[in-house]
Amino acid sequence: MLGLTLRSLRAEALRRLLSTLAVVLGVAFIAGTLILNDAMSNSAYERAGTFDRHTDAGVYADDEPLSPVLVDRVRAVDGVAAADGELIGTGGIVGSDGRPVLGYAVLAAVPTDPALRSYDVVAGRLPDRPGEVVLDAPTVAREGFTIGAPVRIGGSRGVARPYTLVGTVDVAHTTRDVGGPFIGLVGPDALAVTGMEGYGRIMVAARPGVDEAALTSRIATAAGPGTTVKTRQQILDDAVADAVRDVRQFTMAMLTFAAVAVVVAGFVIANTFAIVLAQRTRQTALLRVVGATRRQVFLAAVLESAMVGLVASALGVLLGAGLAAGLAALLSRTTAPISAGVTLAPGTVLVSVLLGVLLTVGASLLPAWHGTRVAPVAALTDAAVQSTRRAGRFRLATGALVLIAGIAALAGAAAAGQFVLVALGGILAFFGIVLFGPVLIPALARVIGWPLRRLIGATAGLAVANAVRNPRRIAATSTALVIGIGLVSAFVVGAHSTKDGIERSVDAQIGVDYLVTGIGADLPAGLAAALAARPELAVVHEQRAVVTDGVEVRAAHPALVGRTLTVTAGELGRFGPGTVLVHRELAAARGLAVGDPVTVKSRTFRVAAVVDDDSRPAPGSGVSAGHVVDMTDADFTAVFPAERGYLAEIDPADGVDAGRARGAIESVLAGYPTVNLMDQAAYKKMLTGTVDMALTLVTALLGLAVVIALVGVANTLSLSVLERTRENAVLRAVGLTRGRMRVMLAVEAMLMAVVGTLLGLGLGTGVSAAAMALLDRLGGDFHVVLPFGQLALILGVAVVAALLASVLPARRALARPVVEALADL
């Protein structure tokens, strides 16, 4: 049996080509992800200790920032050679052209003691005193800054001020490299620019020969409660753990997509073995006649699948290594924690190969078991006659019930307010399609084939008959497409629905021409006042809010409140300094009416109007729905002077055109490099840009699953052509032309692809519709938006791919002369 199995593998190598390709692609995805994970983990270890290579101990805040006074106290501890505060924040640079330097800038406090310095200086030196700054070398070269010249640096505390550039550093491929500029200041300047009240940690260098345990104990005593002291090893371990944790999260996300590809590959493999073993019915029966047992037949089929899986997995690992190396080279040019180059760890190779073999063997078990059911008498039948096993009644009944349950879960998810029902409904609906597929999918193929028969004629009728003659086969082939297409369409519909909700929310809540947003932080102090002082601008409103005594207090502008609020009592025209707008739920809860006094932080205001809107405080904010008070910007600043917002709304004054207004805003913003000016369209694009980026990435990753499924279509068609060699020869003998033969096979492939694609589109759209309905019920403004263009494109790509998949099977069907094909047994 072993020799026969090996000979069968050699003889039928071409039949295994496409199914082997499915395994290769699936294993390559897994192996590439694991290899890339190894490279990123190794790089994370290399860069984790970059800024702690001279640190012997560290003091970390449990809650509140560490004050500069505490730095002096730690520095005075016996055994401490040096101590300095460190913080990581955001800042901005005004370029040589007077405009802000683009990119998210990291601002760090650089130690002044040489014993703690770990930056790689490219030119000049590190800052030693207030008023000095060091920048990353690429920014200095790009902007044309010179060492010794002033550079304006700004942050959340106010307008940018000049600092003397004393050097440049290289922070590439370190934790300080996030794709934008790097700014290094001494501790007091870093606190002043960022507006932070203290340091994130205190770095400590020990004197030579000092006992580590005794030193950390003395530091802990000096630091006092609310702090944690860590040794050098603990600092490095935590840095590595944080870096590796991020890598693992990335790996888990990638492996999730890899699992989808592997599942699809499993469907393709199972269908392939089912077809191949069915085509060996007579051969298997002959083996049974000459004495082979069912166990031997079963083990031979399993051995055959294991050999295919082993070869395919080895090829998959090689392809995965190549993909990982290419991706690593690309990522090494960005801020990703990876170096260019990968290594093949024995454990990664072993895991990838084992998974590939287990996948192939597992997918072949059921077809192999069915192959053992061949009776010896089948040896007397025609080899071209294949029995078609229909799905059992129990399977179909179960599938129908599961499908109905899945649809019901999706329909009821919004009413129940449970996200778990959305996921459960999608999973149940998919398994319902899998189980009920032998009835559902052929029926859909006949419906789709009806207009083709009317359009093309008998050739399309033959294609439909061929496609549905084996319901389990077409169901397995089309179901593989349902997975990938379903997930892709779910993300496509969900992304467009989310973008539409965001854009409608912006239209409803923001009715001004210009917006100023903070880059990675709140707006700097004094910016709104500087903008409001410009005569070209009529409305300048900084969105701010704070929760006090269970009530959300918001800053509001009299010219803008009518956009989102509806009056239930009083008049919005009375809203101004010394008055507030009270939302209906709060007024009802506290018995407030127009004209009543309201006390906020010991200040008394009068209720100008009771209003209503759709405001829903964030969960966990401690605010009940509708418990909101609006007051003017000036009053809010007087009551909460330290509160900053992330967004300012601006409208030009009457008679001022857009160009003048924008110029006035830009002239003010020139001194605030940590903010960004946008109009409404740009603001919407910023908010939806992440959705677009995520959709592109997800579609690209799930595209592999779709490719594997389309390989399954080509595989099924190729094997079916071998099975119908004599039948196709008869058709050609009675007048079917070569062109008509190609059309027949193309229509057959298209039917399998279109049915799977339509079911996938329906499943994905249903899941997205349920998710959007649930989000809308929970407080969003989301509705299902069907991007018909993109959904049609998905269908069109599937059709074109199916037509291409039919080319090789058609060539094989037409390659042999008719007489020779008629004699085939």
N, C-alpha and C positions, 0 to 999 in steps of 0.2 A: 504493500500500500504506500510506503514511503517513496519508493522508486516511481510508482505511478503518479503520485502527487507532484513530485518534482518534474516529471515529464509533462504533466498537464500544465504546470506553471510555464514551462518553456514554450509549449505549443500554443498557449493562449495568452502570451505576453501582451499582445496588442489589445486584447479584450480588457486587460487590467490597466491599460495606460491611463485612461481618464479617471478611474476610481483611485488609482495610485496618486494622480495629481491632486485629488481632493484631500487625501491624507497628507501629502507633502505640504499643501498650503496651510492646512490646519495646524500641523506640527510646527511649521515655520513661524506662524504667528506666536505660538506658545514659546518656542525656543528663542525667537528674537526678543520677546518680552523679558524672559528670564535672563538672557545674556545681557541685555541692556540694563536690567535691574542690578546684576552683578557689577557692571561697570560703574553705574551711578553710586552704588553702595561703597565701592572702593574709593571713588572720588570724594564721596562725602566724608570718609574717614580721613582722607588726605587734607581736606580743607577745614575740617571741624576745629582743629586747634590752632589755626593760623594766627588769631589775635589773642591767644592765651599761651603762646610758647614761652613767655617770660612771667606768667602768672602762677604764684604758688598757692594762693588762696583767694577767695572772693566772698564778698558780703552781698546778699541779695535781699530785696524788699519783699515782705510777704504781702503787703497791701499798699501802703503809702510810699511815694518815692523817697529815696535816701537824701537827706539834706547835706549841703556842703559842710555844715558843722560836724556831721558824723564822719566825714572824710578826714578832717583834722584829728578827731578823736581816735580813729583807727590808725592813723599815721603815727600817733604818739605811743602806740602799744609796744611794749618791750619785744624785740625780735623782728619788728617790721622795718624793712629797709626802705620801702617806698609804698605809697598808697595813693590812688587817684580815682576820681569818679568817672564813670563811663555811661553814656546814653546814646541811643540811636533814635533819631527823629527825622523830620523832613525839613527841607529848606529850599531856597531857590537862588539862582544866580542871574544877575543882569548882564547880558552879553555885551560885547564890544560895540555892537550897533545900537545899544540902548533898549533892546527887547529882551524879554526873559529867555533864558536858554531852555530849549524844549527837553522834556523827559522828566520822569520822577526822580528827584534828587535825594540821596541819602545824606543826612547830616550826622556826624558823630563827634563826640568829645574825645580828643586825642590826649593821651597822658603826656604830661610835661617832664616826668622823670625818665631819664634814659633807661632805667632798669625795667620799665614796663612797656617800652615802645616796641611795636612789632610790625610796623608798616614798612613796606619796601619803597624807599625813596628813589625816585628816578632822577630828579634834579633839585637843587636847593636843599632845604631842610624842613623838618616838622615845626609847627608853631610852638613857641616857648612862652608867649605872654599874650594877654588880651590885645585884640586888634590885628592879629595875624591869622592867616588862613592858608590851608594847603588844599589843592584840588587834584582830581585825577588827571593823568597826563593827556589822555585823548581830548578831554574838554578844553584844556589849556591850548593844545595845538589847534583844535578846530576853531576856537574863538580868537586866537592870536594874542592871548594874554602873555605878559612878560613878568618874570620874577622881579619883585621889588615894586611893581605898579599896583595901584588900588583896584580891587574888584568888589562890586556891590553885592552883598549877600542879604537876603531877606527871609523872614519866616512869619509865624503867626502873631508875633508881638507888634508888628507895625511895618512902616516903610523900610525898604532896604537901605543899608548904610555901608560905607566903604571899609574894606579890610585889606591889609597889605598881603599880597601873595608872596609867600616865602619859599614855596616848593611844590613839587608835583609827586604823586605816588602812583603805584600800580596796584589796583585792587581787583584786577580781572580774575575771575574764577574763585572768588572768595565770597564770604557772606555779606560783604559790603557792596558787592556788584549786583545791581538789580536792573541793569540796562540803561540807567541814566547817570547823571553826574554824581561825583562824590565830593562832599564838603567836609573838611576837618578843621575844627576850632578847638581852642582850649576850653576847659570845663565851664567857666563863668560865661564865656561868649556863647557856647552851645545852649546853656540854659536860657540866656537872654533871647536868642533868636527863635528857639522852638517854643518858648513860653512854658516849658516844663518846670514844675516846682522842685524837682530834685533828680538825682541820678537813678538809673536802672540798676546799677551795681557798683561796687567799689572793688577795684583790682588791687591785689596786695602782692608785693615781692618780699620774700623773707630774707633775713640775714643768713649768711653761710653757717651751717652747723646747728641751726635752730631746730628743735624737735617739732615736727609737724603737728602732732596731737596737742602738745602744750600750747603752740602758737594759736591754733584754731580755737582752743578753749578761751585764751585770753582775748582774742578778737571778739568772740561771741559775747563775752562779759562786757566788753567796751561798747559793742554795737547795741546791746540791750534787746528788749522784747520787740516782736514785729519784724525781725530779720532772721535770715538763715545764712550760716557760714559754711562754705564748701571748700574741700581740699582741691588741689590741682587735678587729681585723678577724677574726682567727682565732677569737676567742671568739664573736663574733656569727655567723660562718659555721657554727661547730659547733652553736650553739643553734638556728639556723634548720634545719640539716641534721637534727638530732634531731627537731624539731617536724614537719618535712616528711616525715621517714621514718615517723613514726606516722600521718600523714595518708595516705601512700601505702599503708601496710599496710591501713588501713581501706578505701581505695579498691579495692585488689586483692580484698579479701574481698567487697565489694559487687559488683564486676564479675564475680566468680565466679557469684553468683546471677543477675546480669543475663545472663550467657552461657547459663545454663540456660533462662531465659525466651526468649532469642533462638533457641535450638535448637528449642524447642517451637513458636515462631512459624514457624520454617522448615518444620516438618512441616505446619502448617496451610496455609501459603502453597503449598507444593508440591502438597498434596492439592487445594486450591482450583483451581489452574491445570490440574491433571490432569482435574478434573471439567468445568471450563468448556471446555477445548479438546476434550474428548470430546463435549460437547454441540454443538460446532461442526463435527462431522465432515462433515456435508453441505455447510456453508458453505465449509470448507477445500477439500473436493473440487471444488466449483464454481470456486473460485479456481484450482485446478490445471488445470481444464478450459479456462479462458480464458487460460491462459498463465503463471500465477504459478509460479515455481520453488520448490523446497524451501528454498533459501537465503532467498528472500524471505518465505516463510511463517514460517521459524524466526526471522528478524530481526524480523518484525512482532510475534511473540509476546514476544520479548525486550524490544522497545521498549515494548510494553504493560505488561510487568512493571516496567520502569524508571520509567514514568510513575506507576504505582500506588505504587511504592516512594518516589518523590520526594515525592509529595503526603503519603503516610502519614508519612514521616520528618520533614517539616516540621511536621506536626501533633504528632508525637511529641516534637520538640524543645520546642515550646511547652508541651505538657503536662509534660514533664520539668522545664522552668524553673519552672513553677508548683509542682510537687512539691518541688523543691529549695528554693524560697523558703519554702514552708510548713515544711519540715523545719528549715531554717536558723533560722527564727523560734523554733521549739520548742527547738532545741539551744542557741540563744543565751541561754536562761534557765537552762541548766545550766552545768557546768564544761567543756563541749566547746570546743575552740579555734576558735570561729567567731563572727562578728558577724552580726546580723540583716540580711539583705539579700544578694542575689547579683547578679552581672553575667554577661552572655552573651559569653564570649570567642569571637572569630571562629574560632579553631582548634577549640574544643569543638563549636561548631555544625557546622562542616565535617566533623569526624570523625563526629559522630552521624548526619548526613544521609548521608554516604558509606557508613557501616555499614548503615544502613537500606536504601539502594538496592542495595548489594551483596548483602545478605541476600535481598531480594525477587528480584533477578535470578538469583542463584545457585540459589534454591529452584525457580525456574521453568525452568531450563535443560533438565532431564530431561523434564518434561512437554512443553516446546516441541519438543524433538527427536522425541519420540514423535508429536507432532502432524504432523510432516513426513512421517510414514510413511503418511499417508492416501492411498489410491489415487484417481485421478479417477473411477473407476467408482462410488465410494461416493456420488456425487452423485445416482445413480439410486435410492438406498435411502431408506427412510422416516426422517425426521429424528428420530423418537422412538425408533428402534431403535438402541441403543448396543452396540457390541461390547465384550465383557468380556475383557480380556487377563489370562490367568492367569500366575502367577509361573513363571519358568523352573525347570527341574529343578536346574540348577547352583546357582541362588540358594537353593532350598529345601534342597538337600543341604548347602551351605555353612552355612546358617543353623542346621540341626540340629546339625552338628558344633561350631559356635561356641557354641551354647547348652549343649550337653553339656560342652564344655571349661570354660565359665564356672561351671557347677554343680560340676564336679569341683574347680576352683580354690577355690571357696568351701568345699567340704567338706574339702579338704586343707590349708587355710591354717593351722589350729591345729596339725596334726601337723608341718608344715614350720616353724612358728614364724616366718612371714613375713607382715608387714602388707601388703606389696605384692601378695600373692596375694588378699587381700580386695578391694582396689581393682581388680585385674585381673579377678577373678572377676565382680564387679559389672558392669564395663564389657563383658566378653565376654557375660555373660548378657543384658544389654540389647540388644547388637547381634544376638545370636542371636534375640531376640524380634522385632527389626526385620526380619531376613532371613526368618525362618521364620513371620512373622506371617500371611501370606496363607493358611496352612494352620491354624496354631494358633488364631488369633483367631476365624475363622468356626466352627471346631469348638466352641470354648468358648461362642460365641453360641448355637449349636444346643442345647448342654447346658443353658445357663441358660434358654433359651426353652422347653424341654420342659415344666417345671411351669407356665409361663405359658400355654402352649397348653391344658393340662389345665384351668387355672383360668378363663381368659378365653374360650377357644374359637378359632374360625377367624380372628378379628381378630388375635390374637397370632400365629397361624400365618402370616398375611400379613406381619406386621411382621418376623418372623424371616426369611422368604423375601426380603423387601426388603433387610434388613440384610446378608445373606450373598451376595446375587446378584453383588456385585462384591467379591471377597475383598481385592484390593489396596486398595480404597477404605476398607473398614471397618478394615483393618489399619493404614493410615496414620492414620486418625482416632483409633483406640484407642491406638496407640503414643505419640502426643503426650501422652496422659494418663499413660502408664507412667512417663515421665521425672519429672514433678512428683510424682505420688503415690508413686513409688518412693523418691525422696529424702525426702519428708516422713515416710513410714512408717519409713524407716531411722533417721531422727533420733528419731522418737517411740519406737520399740522400743529403740533404743540408750540414750536418755535414761532410760527407765523401768528398763531393766536396770542401768544405772550407779547410779541412785538406790537400787535394791534392794541392790546390792552394797555401797554405802556404808553403808546402814542395817544390814545384817547384820554388817558389820565393826564398827560401833559397838556393836551388841548383844553381839558376841563379845568385844570387847576392853575395853569400858567397862561396868562393872556397878555404878556408883555413882549416887547420886541427883542430885548437882550437879557442875557443871563450871565452872571459871573459866578464861577464855582471854584472851590479850593482844590488844589492838587494834592491829594493824599492827606489833607488836614482841613480844619475849619478856616473860614476867611480871617485874614489878619485884622487885628484891632485897628480902628481908625479908617479902614477902607471905605465902609459905607458912608461915613461922614464926609470923607474927601470927595466921593462921587456926588453926594447930595449937594455939595457946595458949588458944583458946576451949573451955570445957568442954562446950559443946553439940555439938561435932564430934569424932567418934571417929577418922575417917580423913581425912588431908590428905596427898595425894601429888602432888608436882610432877614431871611426866614430863620427864626429862632423859637425855641420852645423849651420849657422846663416843667418838671412835675413837682408840685409842692402840695402837701396835705391831701394827697389823693386826687388833685385836680391838675390838668394840663393847662398851663398858661402859655399863650402863644403871642408873638409879636405880629401885628397886622397893620396894613396901610389903608386909610379910609377910601382911597381910590380903587382898591383891589378887592375889598371884602365882598362886594356885590357879585363878584364872579362865581363864588362857591357857596355863599350863604343865602338862605331864604328866611325872610323876616316872619316871625309868628306873632310878635308884639313889639310896639315901638317903631322907630324909624332908623334906618342906617345913616341917614343924613345927620343925626345927632351924635354919631360916633366921632370922638376926637380926644384931645388931651383931657385927662381926668375922668374919662368914661370907659366902660368896657362893654363887650358883647358877651352875653351868657348863653350857652347852648341849652336847648329846651330841656334835655334830661336833667341837667344840673339845676336848672331853675325849678323844675318840678320837685326834685329831691330836697331842695333847701328852701322851697317856698319863696323864691325871688320873683319880683315883678319889675317892670320898667320904673326907674327912678330910685329903686332901693339901693342902699349902700352895700358895697362888697369890699371886704378887707383882704388884701394880698400882701404878705410880708410887712405887716404893720402899716400899710398905706391904704387909704380908703378911696374907692372909686364908686361912681354911680353907674347903674345899669342903663345904657342907652337903648338897647333892644335885646329881645330874646330871639335867638336865631336857631336854625336847623340846618344840618348838612349831613353828609355821609361819613363823617370822621370816625375812624375806628382806631383807638390807640393800640400800639403794639402789644401783643401778648406778653404778660410778665412785667408790664410797666407799672402796675399798681393803680391804673386809672380805669374807672368804669366807662363803658361806651357812652359818649356824649357829654362827659364831665369835663368841659373845655371852657376856658375864658380867653377872649381875645382882647388885647390892649394895644395902643399905638406903639410904634417903634420907640418914640422918645420915652414914654412911660415904662416900657419894658427895660430899656437901658438904665433908667433910674433905679428900678427895683432889682434888676439882675445885671449889674454892670459887667460881670465876668463871663457871661454866657455869650458864646459865639455861634454863628450858623455856618452852614456849608454852601449856601446858595443866596445870591442877591438878585432880585428882579428889577429891571430898569426899563423905563419908558422915556422917550424923548419929550421935550417940551413942545407945546403947540408951535407950529411953524418951523420947527427944526427938522431938516431932512435927515435921512438915515446916515449919510456920509458924515455930516457934522457931528451927529450924536455919537457915532462909533469912534470918530477921532477924539472926541472929548473923553470918552471912556478909556481909550487906549493911552491917552496922555497921563491919566491918573494911574492906570495899571502898570505903567513903566517902572514905577517904584515898588511894585508888589509882585515879585517873580514867582510867587507860589499860588497864583490864581490864573484862571483861564476864562477868556471871553467867548461866548457863543450866542448865536441866535437860536430860535426855537428848533429849526431843522437840525442844526448841529447838535443841540442838546438831546434831541430824540435819537440821533445817530449814535451819540455817546452811550446812552442808556441801553440801546438795542444792539450795540456792537458786540457785547459779550455773548448775546444770544446767537448772533450770526457766526461768531467764531466757534462757539460750542457746536452749532449745527454742522458746520463744515467739518470739524474734527470727527464728530460722531458718524456722519455720513461716510467719510473716508474709511473709518475703521469698520463700519458695518458693511461697506462695499465688498470686502473680502468674502463675507458670508454669502452675499448675492452672487459673486463670481463662482464660488464653489457650487451653489445651487444650479447655476446655469451650466456648469461642467456636468452636473448630474443629468440635465436635460440632454446634452450631447451624448453622454454615456448611455442613457436609456435608449435613445434613438439608434445609436451605433449597434448596440447589442440586439435590438429588435430587428434591425436590417439583417444581421446574421441569421436570426431566427426565421426570417421570412425570405430566405434566399430563393427557394423554389417558387414561392408564391409571387414574388416580384418578377421572377423570370416568366411565369405564366402570363402576368399582366403585360409584360413587354411583348410576349409572343402573340397576344391577341390584339396588339395595336397601341398600347400605351407608349407614347414617345418618351425620349430621354428628358425633354423639357418638362413633360407632365409628371414624370417620376420625381424630378427635383421639386416641382410644385407640391406634390403630395407629401413628401417628407418635410418640406418647409412648413406646410400648414399643420402637420402633425406636431412638429416642434413648437410652433407658435401657439397651438392650443394648450399644450402643457404649460408653457411660460405665461400665457395670458391668464389662465385660470388661477395659477398660483399667485400671480401679481395682483389680480383683482381681489382675491381673498385676503392677501396681505394688506392691500390698501384699505379694505373694509375693516380689518381687525385693527390696524394702526389708527385709523380715523376714529373708530369707536372708543379706543382707549384714550385718545387725546380729548375727545368730546366729553367723556366722563370726568377726566381730570379738570378740564376748563369749567364744567358745570359745578364741580366741587369747590374750586377756587372762587368762583363767583358767589357761591352761597356763603363761603367763609369770610367774605368781605372784600374781595377784589372786584374789578370790573372787567371780567374776562368772558369772552364768547368764542365759539368755534369759528375759525376763519379757514376756509378751504382754499389753499393755493392751487387752483385748478391747473395752472401752467406747469408747476413743478410736479404735481401728481401725474399729469399727462406725460411729462418728460420721463418720469420713472417707468410708466407703462410703455412708452415708445422705446426706451433703452432696452427693456426686457424683450420686446418684440424683435428689435434689430439683432440683439444678442442671440435670440432663439433662431432667427434666420441664418445667422452665421454658424450656429451650432449644427445646422442641418447640412452644411456644405460637405464635410468629410463623409458623413454617412451616405449622402447621395452619391458621392464619387465612388465609395466602396460598392454601393448597390449597382452602379453602372459599369464597374470595372470588368466584371466577368462576362464572357460571351453568354448569350441566352441559352444555347444548347448545353454548354458546360454547367450553367446554373440549374437547368432542369434536371440534370443527372445527379445533382448534389443530394446526398443523404444526410 
